[in-house]
Amino acid sequence: TSYNIYWSESPGVTTASGTVISGATSPFVHLGRTNGATYYYIITSVNSFGEYPIASAEVSATANLHPTNIAAVAGDGQVEISWATVAGATSYNIYWDLASGCTRATANLISNVTSPYTHVGLANGTRYYYSVTAVHPTGETFGPYPVNATPTAP
């Protein structure tokens, strides 16, 4: 009917040593983890008779890092976007839009870029919103907040 997830920041987690998350269902997202930290997990199943005493094999995961220190600096018809590099990232993507709700689903994609990146050919006086993602072997992580800048003529 549900699962108990036992986790630890050290390998060798057991039902006795791990912190339990009771009543979990699949899929489960373990929020509030520290970016870059590795966590170790085992899972037990629970039914109407109680918890099954044999746990799964231990697995580990490193919380995906997202870009930080994202900055957008406007110039004449351009915006330079920069960010702090992320350990383990294989590439970066920039999502841009004219609306503040810049998401992967609605924004324009500039893929496989490095910091700093200069977005050129923009209209002066128009505000542009940017979010930067780090691409990891396990997926893409969105930055925490979009930044914006308005290009202006010198």
ChimeraX attribute file (.defattr): number of C-alpha atoms within 10 A of each C-alpha:
attribute: neighborCount
match mode: 1-to-1
recipient: residues
	/A:1	10
	/A:2	15
	/A:3	19
	/A:4	21
	/A:5	23
	/A:6	22
	/A:7	25
	/A:8	18
	/A:9	14
	/A:10	13
	/A:11	15
	/A:12	14
	/A:13	20
	/A:14	20
	/A:15	18
	/A:16	8
	/A:17	12
	/A:18	19
	/A:19	16
	/A:20	18
	/A:21	13
	/A:22	13
	/A:23	12
	/A:24	17
	/A:25	13
	/A:26	7
	/A:27	6
	/A:28	9
	/A:29	8
	/A:30	10
	/A:31	7
	/A:32	7
	/A:33	12
	/A:34	12
	/A:35	13
	/A:36	15
	/A:37	12
	/A:38	16
	/A:39	18
	/A:40	19
	/A:41	25
	/A:42	22
	/A:43	22
	/A:44	18
	/A:45	19
	/A:46	17
	/A:47	10
	/A:48	7
	/A:49	6
	/A:50	9
	/A:51	14
	/A:52	13
	/A:53	10
	/A:54	11
	/A:55	17
	/A:56	13
	/A:57	11
	/A:58	15
	/A:59	14
	/A:60	15
	/A:61	12
	/A:62	14
	/A:63	16
	/A:64	25
	/A:65	23
	/A:66	23
	/A:67	24
	/A:68	16
	/A:69	10
	/A:70	20
	/A:71	20
	/A:72	23
	/A:73	15
	/A:74	21
	/A:75	19
	/A:76	16
	/A:77	18
	/A:78	21
	/A:79	24
	/A:80	17
	/A:81	23
	/A:82	19
	/A:83	19
	/A:84	13
	/A:85	17
	/A:86	20
	/A:87	14
	/A:88	13
	/A:89	20
	/A:90	12
	/A:91	17
	/A:92	24
	/A:93	20
	/A:94	23
	/A:95	21
	/A:96	25
	/A:97	19
	/A:98	14
	/A:99	14
	/A:100	17
	/A:101	15
	/A:102	20
	/A:103	17
	/A:104	16
	/A:105	8
	/A:106	12
	/A:107	19
	/A:108	15
	/A:109	17
	/A:110	14
	/A:111	14
	/A:112	13
	/A:113	14
	/A:114	15
	/A:115	13
	/A:116	14
	/A:117	15
	/A:118	17
	/A:119	17
	/A:120	13
	/A:121	10
	/A:122	17
	/A:123	15
	/A:124	15
	/A:125	13
	/A:126	12
	/A:127	17
	/A:128	23
	/A:129	20
	/A:130	28
	/A:131	28
	/A:132	30
	/A:133	26
	/A:134	25
	/A:135	23
	/A:136	18
	/A:137	10
	/A:138	10
	/A:139	11
	/A:140	18
	/A:141	18
	/A:142	22
	/A:143	20
	/A:144	14
	/A:145	16
	/A:146	21
	/A:147	19
	/A:148	22
	/A:149	20
	/A:150	20
	/A:151	21
	/A:152	17
	/A:153	11
	/A:154	6
